[in-house]
């Protein structure tokens, strides 16, 4: 008996099966490539259309469509005459960015330093962090203060998943960038950021830490950073208003800017 399909045409059951098989093959190819990128099975270059077509017993057209989809998602880039490559990611990618303290200091030509105020392992993070990180086991907790020319400019509270980057606990965090450690040492490509920024006045307990008067305007930044679909770290920053305005939102170049 004919079955009405999404194209508006009638199809026999055998044709429906073929359509499903084709769709499942494309999904299988995409899963293979995404997992290969995620777990570093592909270091730089991806398999060609021909290789994928032979490996999964599909047409080159199907393989090409999968690669085009990954390219549109920003995971790969295709260079004519050379092949398909994993897209290199800028550590500060995103349409709007707030620069890491160390890079901001370099831009301002000031001396950067930081101080670890507290560092410990939590057997279980707070409920809010469990919801953000989708994780309820051992978590690295760190509080840091960042300085420009010995003046405190950024207060940081950070949680990191113990199963993905617990080794952070043993790093020299007054000398190292956590962001760069995650990317380069722990092989965690930071592919997505969820961020919330509010303008507030500083609390009495933090005014002494940042050496400003109670009621001083500050930015409160809450940020969760992901490796693909997995949240890795959740951080809060308190930044005095005058510092944050110097640091604000630098739009990256887009195709329309060229």
N, C-alpha and C positions, 0 to 999 in steps of 0.2 A: 504493500500500500504506500502511495507517495506521501512524503512528509514535507510540510512547508518549512523552509529554512530562512535564515536571516537575510539572504540576498533578495528575497521576494520571488524566488524561483522554486519550483517543486523538485525535490530530489528523492531518489530511491534510497532505502536504508543502507545499501552498500556504499552509496556515495557519501552518506552522512558519516559512515565509519571511516572512509578515506580522509574526509575533512578533519575529523577528530584526530586521526593518526598524524596528519600533517602538522596540526596545531601542537600536539604533544611532542613531536620531534623538535619543533622550533623551541618549545619551552625547555626541552632537554638540552639542546645546544646552548641556549642562553644560561641555564643553570651551570653547565659545565664551564663556561667561560667566566661567569661571575665568581664561582667558587675558586677557579684557578687564579684569578686576580687577587681575590681576598686572601688566599693562603699561599700566595707567592709561588704557585706552580709555574706561572708565566712570569719571567723576570722583566721582560721588556716587550718582545714581539709576540703577537698572537698567531695561531694557526691561520692559514689562508682559507679562502672560500673553497678551493679545491680539496684541501685536506679535511675540512669540516664536512663537506659533502660526502666524501668517501668514508669517513669515520662513522657518520650517523646515517649513511645510506639515504641521503636526500639530494634534491637538486641544488645546483649552485645558487639558484634564485632564492631558495629557502635560507641557505647559509648567509647570503648577502643581506636578506631582510633582517636577520638576527643581528648581524654586525652593524647595520644601519641604525637599528633600534638602540644598541649600546652606545653608538656614537652620538645619537640625539640626546641620550641621558648623560653625556659628558664623561663616560667611563673609559672610552677609547678614542683614538684619533687615527684616521686612515690617510696615508700619504701616498699619492699616486706614484706608481713605479717602485715603491719601496715596501709597502705592506701595511699591516694594522698593528698599532702599538698601544700599550697602556698609556693613558693620558697622564702626563706629569702634573702634579698638583702643587700649586703655590701654598706654602705654609700659612700664608695669610689670605687665602682665597676667599671669595665671597664678594657680593656687590658692595657692601659696606663693611669696614673692618675697624676694630679698635686695636691699635698696635700693641704687641708685647712690650713690657716695660723696657727690656734691654734694647730693642730696636728703636723705641721712642727716644731713649737717652742718646743713642748714637745720632739720631736725626737732629736732636737739640744741641749736640756736642757738649753733653754734661757727663759727669761720672755716675755710673750706675752701680748700685750695690743692693743687697737684700739680706734680710735677717729672718731666720726661722724662729717663730715664737712658740710653736708647739708642733710636735710630730708624734703620731701614735697609730697603733692598729686598733680599729674598732671591730669587735666580734660581730656586731650588727649595726649598720648605719641608722640614723633617724628615719622615721616613716617618710618624711618628705623626700629624702635622698633615695630611699628604696623605690619610690614611685618614679623618680627621675632616671635612675640608673637601671631599673628593672632587675635589681640584684639585692639580696638581703644577707650576704655573708661577710667574711672579713674584708674590711675596707680601710685603705690608707687615708688618714686625716692629717692635713697640714694647714697651719696658719703661718702666713709670711707677711713681712712688711717690706715694701720696695722703696728705695731712696734715689733721688737725683741730687747730686752734690751734697750728700748727707742729709737732705731734707726728705721726710716721709711723704710719699705721693700716692701710694696705692696699698690698701690693706686687702689681703687675700685670704679666703677660707675655701679649701678645696678637699673634695672627696674623690678617691680613685679606686676602681674595682680591683680587689685583690687577686682575682682569678686571671685578669688580663695584664696587670702591670704592678703587682705587689712589690716587685723589686725596687720600685721608686723609693720605698722606705729606707733603703740602704744607700741611696745616692747622696752626693753632696749638693743639697738643694740651695745652698747659699751661693754656689758657683755655677750651677747648671740651670738651663731652661727646661722646665717640665715638658713644655710643648715639643721641643726638639728631642728630648729623651724618648718620648712616646713614639715619635715618628721614626727616628733613626736607630735607636737602640732596641726598642721593643717592637719594631716593625708593625706599628699600628697607624695606618694611613688615616688621617683625620678628615673624613669626607663630608661631614655635615655638622652644622652648629645650630642649636636653638638658643635664642638669646632674648632676654627681657631687660630693658633699661628704664629706670625711673629716676626722676629728680626728687631728692629728699633733703632734709636737714639732718646733720650728723647727731648721733645720740651722745649723751654725756660720757658713756664708757669708751666710745671710740674717739672722742674729741682729743683726749689726752694722748692716745696712740698716734694720731695724725698731726698732733700739735696745732690744732685750730680751735677756735672758740665754739662753745656749744651753740647749735643753731646754724653753723656754717653750711652753705649749700654744697651738696655732694651728689655724685651720680652713684646709684646702686645698680650694678650689673649682675645679672644671674645668667649663667651660660652652661649648657650641657653639650658636650662634644662627642661625636659618634665615629666609630669605624664601621662603615656601611650601615647595617641596621642595628648595631650594638652600641649602646651608650658606654662610654669609657670613663669619663670624668665629669663631675659637676663642680662648678666654681662660682663663688661670689666675690665681687670686687667692690670696695668703697673707695671712690676717687674724688678728692676735692674738686669743686666745680671749675676752678680756673685751670687746673691741670687737664681735666677731661676735655675742656673746650679746645685746648691745643692739640689733643689727641684724636679729635672726633672724626669719624666716618669719612674715610677717603675712598671715593668710588673708583673701582677698578675700571680699566678701559673696556668698553663693550664694542661690538661690531659697528654700532651706529656712531661711535666716537671717532672712528678711523676716517 
